[in-house]
Amino acid sequence: MKRVLLVDDEQASSEIIRFLIHKNRFPLEIIGEARNGKDAVRKIKRWMPDLVFLDIEMPGLNGLEVMEKINEEVNHKIDFIIITAFDTFTYAQQALRLGAKDFLLKPVMYEQFCETMKRVVGYGYCDNPFFNQLMEYIDEHYMEELNCADCARKFHMSQSNIARLCKKYLNMSFTEFYNDVRVRKAKEMLEEGVPIKDAAASVGYRNLNYFYRIFKKSIRFLRRNIFKENSRRIDLWNKVRD
């Protein structure tokens, strides 16, 4: 997974990014946050993240100044996604010159975020290109009936190897990930007002009762993970405060 640093002086903005990453289970591990430019430079140098969500308007150093310092002082490939409330050509031109991969306009919208992630992150779940190709294949063929055995033959991998990689990089089984992709696509349709029966059929579920069971299981899993993450952050805050 790619290691991510969130840099924004507005905590609410970082919370939105964090929620969207978890909601879609993008292959991103959030390793920390920074609230100003100087803190961002310090944490980037210390942790060497793969990807930084970087706000432009911050106290101390602004986002463009942070990128300039990192480009000058750090010999490590870091992708920057700029977050700004200002849709101006000047900012875009400067950020692109400094190597920004993409932009997110505040307030960050769900569709905009997903499109940016596809462009910047793609299907880079790990350093195993065959596994990344498998994940991309599932994401593009989720509406078809897929199983581990068929995918193993297609990608010339053993089922046990696929199972091991799914556990290592996704912490779930092949079937769980496959169903999770389908459910996420169905949820997007439901949010757009598509009837449940049509959404289920569109992602490949012909049995509506089975779709209900998978859907409820996926929602419980997401809520449990969010609860664990919030609990971890509360414990960390208590330790720092004490």
Backbone torsions as a table, in degrees:
resi	resn	phi	psi	omega
1	MET	NA	151.0	175.8
2	LYS	-80.1	139.6	-179.3
3	ARG	-92.3	132.7	-169.0
4	VAL	-123.2	139.1	171.4
5	LEU	-116.5	132.0	177.5
6	LEU	-100.5	124.1	-178.0
7	VAL	-124.4	109.8	179.8
8	ASP	-163.8	136.4	178.9
9	ASP	-77.5	-8.4	175.5
10	GLU	-104.3	112.4	-177.2
11	GLN	-61.0	-35.7	-179.0
12	ALA	-59.0	-37.3	179.5
13	SER	-65.3	-42.4	177.8
14	SER	-65.9	-36.6	179.0
15	GLU	-64.5	-35.9	177.9
16	ILE	-64.9	-45.7	178.8
17	ILE	-61.2	-44.8	179.5
18	ARG	-59.7	-44.8	-179.7
19	PHE	-62.9	-43.9	-178.0
20	LEU	-66.5	-35.6	176.6
21	ILE	-63.4	-45.7	180.0
22	HIS	-68.9	-40.1	-177.8
23	LYS	-58.7	-40.0	-176.9
24	ASN	-98.8	-2.6	-178.8
25	ARG	51.4	46.4	174.6
26	PHE	-65.6	151.3	-177.6
27	PRO	-75.3	62.6	-176.1
28	LEU	-131.0	133.7	176.4
29	GLU	-110.6	114.3	179.6
30	ILE	-78.4	115.4	-175.5
31	ILE	-98.3	-9.7	178.3
32	GLY	167.1	-179.8	-179.8
33	GLU	-137.1	157.8	174.2
34	ALA	-136.5	146.5	-175.3
35	ARG	-108.1	-6.1	177.0
36	ASN	-150.1	169.4	-174.1
37	GLY	-64.6	-42.9	-178.9
38	LYS	-64.1	-42.3	177.7
39	ASP	-64.1	-36.7	179.0
40	ALA	-62.3	-46.2	179.6
41	VAL	-60.3	-44.0	-179.3
42	ARG	-62.1	-44.4	-177.6
43	LYS	-74.1	-33.5	176.1
44	ILE	-63.7	-44.1	179.4
45	LYS	-65.1	-35.2	-176.8
46	ARG	-77.5	-43.0	-171.5
47	TRP	-101.2	-17.9	-179.5
48	MET	48.6	62.8	179.5
49	PRO	-68.6	161.8	175.9
50	ASP	-85.4	-28.6	-175.4
51	LEU	-141.9	136.5	178.8
52	VAL	-126.7	123.2	169.1
53	PHE	-87.1	114.7	-167.1
54	LEU	-123.6	118.2	175.4
55	ASP	-74.7	146.7	179.8
56	ILE	-82.9	-50.4	-175.3
57	GLU	-88.0	102.5	179.0
58	MET	-141.8	156.7	176.3
59	PRO	-70.7	157.5	-179.6
60	GLY	80.9	-98.0	174.6
61	LEU	-108.8	137.4	175.5
62	ASN	-82.9	175.2	-174.7
63	GLY	-60.4	-38.5	-179.9
64	LEU	-66.9	-38.6	177.9
65	GLU	-67.4	-35.7	175.8
66	VAL	-61.4	-46.0	179.6
67	MET	-62.1	-40.4	179.1
68	GLU	-60.7	-46.0	-179.0
69	LYS	-65.2	-42.5	-179.3
70	ILE	-65.6	-41.8	178.2
71	ASN	-61.9	-33.7	-178.3
72	GLU	-81.1	-33.4	-167.7
73	GLU	-112.1	-10.3	-175.7
74	VAL	-119.2	126.2	177.6
75	ASN	-100.5	68.5	-177.4
76	HIS	-155.8	134.0	-178.4
77	LYS	-70.7	116.4	179.2
78	ILE	-128.9	126.7	176.9
79	ASP	-90.7	136.1	178.7
80	PHE	-114.5	132.6	169.5
81	ILE	-113.0	117.6	-175.7
82	ILE	-82.9	134.6	176.2
83	ILE	-114.6	125.0	-177.4
84	THR	-152.0	152.1	174.5
85	ALA	-94.6	-0.6	-175.6
86	PHE	-110.5	108.8	-179.7
87	ASP	-89.8	75.3	-176.9
88	THR	-122.6	147.9	-178.5
89	PHE	-66.1	-35.3	-178.0
90	THR	-61.2	-48.1	177.8
91	TYR	-60.0	-45.4	-177.7
92	ALA	-61.7	-43.7	-178.6
93	GLN	-63.2	-45.0	179.6
94	GLN	-64.6	-45.3	-177.9
95	ALA	-64.2	-42.0	178.5
96	LEU	-64.9	-38.3	177.8
97	ARG	-61.9	-33.5	-179.4
98	LEU	-84.9	-5.0	175.2
99	GLY	105.6	14.0	178.6
100	ALA	-61.5	139.6	-179.3
101	LYS	-84.8	-32.6	-177.9
102	ASP	-168.2	177.6	-177.6
103	PHE	-128.4	147.9	170.0
104	LEU	-126.6	124.7	178.7
105	LEU	-90.4	134.9	175.2
106	LYS	-78.6	143.7	-8.7
107	PRO	-70.9	138.8	-176.8
108	VAL	-68.1	123.5	180.0
109	MET	-98.4	152.2	-174.5
110	TYR	-58.0	-50.8	-176.9
111	GLU	-62.9	-41.5	179.8
112	GLN	-62.3	-42.8	-178.8
113	PHE	-63.3	-46.1	-178.3
114	CYS	-62.6	-41.2	179.1
115	GLU	-64.6	-40.3	178.2
116	THR	-63.5	-42.3	-179.9
117	MET	-63.3	-38.6	178.5
118	LYS	-64.8	-38.4	-179.5
119	ARG	-72.0	-40.9	-172.8
120	VAL	-89.4	-47.1	-174.8
121	VAL	-90.7	-38.2	-176.8
122	GLY	62.5	-132.3	179.0
123	TYR	-117.4	37.6	-178.9
124	GLY	-80.4	67.0	-179.3
125	TYR	-69.8	-29.4	-175.7
126	CYS	-160.9	-173.3	179.2
127	ASP	-91.2	10.9	177.4
128	ASN	-98.0	104.8	-174.8
129	PRO	-63.2	-32.1	-179.7
130	PHE	-67.9	-39.2	178.3
131	PHE	-68.3	-39.0	177.3
132	ASN	-62.2	-38.7	177.5
133	GLN	-65.4	-38.2	178.1
134	LEU	-63.3	-43.7	179.4
135	MET	-62.8	-40.4	178.6
136	GLU	-65.0	-40.5	179.7
137	TYR	-61.9	-44.8	179.2
138	ILE	-62.6	-42.0	-178.1
139	ASP	-66.4	-26.3	-178.9
140	GLU	-95.9	-15.1	-177.1
141	HIS	-124.9	25.6	-175.7
142	TYR	-61.2	-25.9	-177.4
143	MET	-77.3	-9.1	177.9
144	GLU	-91.7	164.6	176.6
145	GLU	-81.9	105.8	-179.1
146	LEU	-112.3	148.9	172.2
147	ASN	-144.5	165.8	-173.9
148	CYS	-62.5	-39.3	-177.3
149	ALA	-63.1	-46.4	-179.6
150	ASP	-64.5	-41.8	-180.0
151	CYS	-67.4	-35.3	178.0
152	ALA	-61.7	-43.1	178.2
153	ARG	-66.0	-41.6	-177.3
154	LYS	-63.6	-39.8	-175.5
155	PHE	-102.6	10.6	176.1
156	HIS	55.6	45.8	176.7
157	MET	-125.6	156.0	175.7
158	SER	-82.0	154.1	177.8
159	GLN	-62.2	-38.1	-179.6
160	SER	-65.0	-35.1	178.6
161	ASN	-69.0	-41.3	176.7
162	ILE	-61.6	-44.2	-179.8
163	ALA	-61.8	-40.9	-179.8
164	ARG	-65.6	-43.4	-179.2
165	LEU	-68.3	-37.7	177.1
166	CYS	-62.2	-41.8	179.5
167	LYS	-67.5	-40.7	-176.7
168	LYS	-68.4	-47.1	-172.0
169	TYR	-97.8	-22.9	-176.8
170	LEU	-115.9	-15.8	-175.9
171	ASN	57.7	38.1	176.2
172	MET	-157.0	168.9	179.8
173	SER	-82.0	169.6	176.2
174	PHE	-56.7	-49.1	-177.4
175	THR	-63.1	-39.4	179.3
176	GLU	-63.6	-42.3	179.0
177	PHE	-67.0	-43.2	179.3
178	TYR	-59.0	-47.6	177.7
179	ASN	-65.9	-35.0	-179.5
180	ASP	-64.9	-41.5	177.4
181	VAL	-60.7	-45.8	180.0
182	ARG	-61.0	-44.5	-178.1
183	VAL	-65.4	-40.9	179.1
184	ARG	-62.4	-40.7	177.8
185	LYS	-65.2	-39.8	178.8
186	ALA	-65.1	-39.9	179.3
187	LYS	-61.8	-39.3	178.1
188	GLU	-61.7	-40.9	179.0
189	MET	-67.1	-41.8	179.6
190	LEU	-62.4	-38.2	178.8
191	GLU	-67.0	-22.2	177.8
192	GLU	-90.5	1.2	176.9
193	GLY	94.3	9.7	178.2
194	VAL	-71.7	133.7	177.8
195	PRO	-57.0	147.1	-176.0
196	ILE	-55.1	-46.3	-177.9
197	LYS	-60.1	-41.6	-179.2
198	ASP	-70.0	-39.4	179.1
199	ALA	-63.9	-43.5	179.3
200	ALA	-61.4	-44.8	-179.2
201	ALA	-66.1	-36.7	-177.6
202	SER	-65.7	-30.4	-179.9
203	VAL	-96.2	4.0	172.0
204	GLY	108.1	3.0	179.5
205	TYR	-94.5	113.4	177.8
206	ARG	-89.4	-25.6	179.3
207	ASN	-96.2	110.0	-174.5
208	LEU	-66.5	-36.6	178.9
209	ASN	-63.9	-39.7	177.6
210	TYR	-65.4	-39.7	177.1
211	PHE	-60.3	-42.0	178.3
212	TYR	-57.7	-44.8	-177.6
213	ARG	-64.5	-45.8	-179.9
214	ILE	-65.3	-40.9	-179.2
215	PHE	-61.3	-48.2	-179.3
216	LYS	-63.8	-39.8	179.2
217	LYS	-62.8	-41.7	-179.9
218	SER	-65.7	-40.9	179.4
219	ILE	-64.4	-41.3	178.4
220	ARG	-63.4	-39.5	179.7
221	PHE	-63.2	-44.4	-179.8
222	LEU	-63.6	-45.3	-179.8
223	ARG	-63.3	-39.1	-179.5
224	ARG	-64.7	-41.3	179.1
225	ASN	-66.1	-40.5	178.3
226	ILE	-64.7	-39.4	178.2
227	PHE	-62.9	-42.6	179.5
228	LYS	-62.9	-42.1	-179.3
229	GLU	-64.7	-43.7	179.0
230	ASN	-64.9	-39.4	178.9
231	SER	-63.9	-40.8	179.1
232	ARG	-62.5	-41.5	-179.0
233	ARG	-68.8	-36.1	177.2
234	ILE	-65.5	-43.2	178.7
235	ASP	-61.7	-42.2	179.4
236	LEU	-64.4	-42.0	178.3
237	TRP	-61.7	-41.5	179.3
238	ASN	-63.5	-38.0	179.0
239	LYS	-66.7	-43.0	178.6
240	VAL	-63.5	-41.6	-178.0
241	ARG	-67.6	-37.2	179.5
242	ASP	-72.4	NA	NA
